[in-house]
């Protein structure tokens, strides 16, 4: 499912996203996107999106949203959130390894 970050609240530490409703995977011009506000964790975001898509089992497995949510930037898959976090820490905090 395509998810777009639309706002970051640095003071509250939350994110706001828009996404296509129901089982749609990509934005469509004739259907308004839904929004989710004040997201505080990737696990909560993943749970909401799985339920919204209608494809999720009744009881979601306890997964790791950091590894299942992927980032697409300018049409290029730059990796899952976990990989991006690792690259960031290696680049900006190399002595912490």
N, C-alpha and C positions, 0 to 999 in steps of 0.2 A: 504494500500500500504506500502510495506517495504521501508524505507528510511534509509540510512546509513550516519552518520556524517563522513566526510573524512578529514576535516581540519577546524581549528579555527584560525582566524587572530585576535589576542588580540589587536593589535595596531588599526586596523580599526573597531573592534567590529563586525565582520561578520563571517558567517559560510558557509562552502561548503558541499554539500550533493551529494550522488549518489542515483539513484532510477531506477527501471525497467521502460522501456518506455511503452507508451500507456496504455491499460487496464490491463497489467500484474501486479499482486500484489506482486510477489516475484522474486528475481533475478534468471535468467536462464543462464546456462553456454554457450549456443549457441547464446545468444542475448546480445549485449553490453548495459550496463547501461548508462543512461543519467546523466549529472551532472548539478547542479545549483550552481552558485558561488555568493559570496558577499550577502548572505541573511542577511537582517537587521531586519526583523520582521517575527514572526510566521504567521501572517495574510497573508503576501505576499506569503510565502511558501505554505500555505494551498490553496490559490487561484490558484497558478500555478499547484499544484498537482491535484486539482479538474478538472481543464481544461485539463490537460494531460491525465487523466484517461478516458475522454470521457463520464463519467457518471453524470457529474454535470449539473444542470439546466443552461439555458442561463444567468440568473441573479442569482448570488450566494446570499444566505441569509447572513445577517450581523451576523456572528457567533462569537464565542470566540475560536480562534485557541489554546489558552492555555489549554482549556478543551477538545478539540477534538483530538489533537495530543498526542498519547500514546508512551511511551518509553518501548522498549523491551531490556533487558540486559541479555546476556547469556541464551536466550530462555525464560526468565521470564518477564512477564508484570509487571513492577514496578509502573505503574500508568500514569496518564496524566501529562503533563508538569506543570500544575497548582498545582496538588497535590505534586509533587516533590519539587516545589518551596516553598510551605507551610511547608513541612517537613524540608527543609533546614533552613528556617528562625526560625522554632521552636527549631531546634537543636543548631544553631549557634548564634541566637539573641533572646533568650527566654524572655528577659526583654523588648522587643519591643511590646509585645502583650497588 
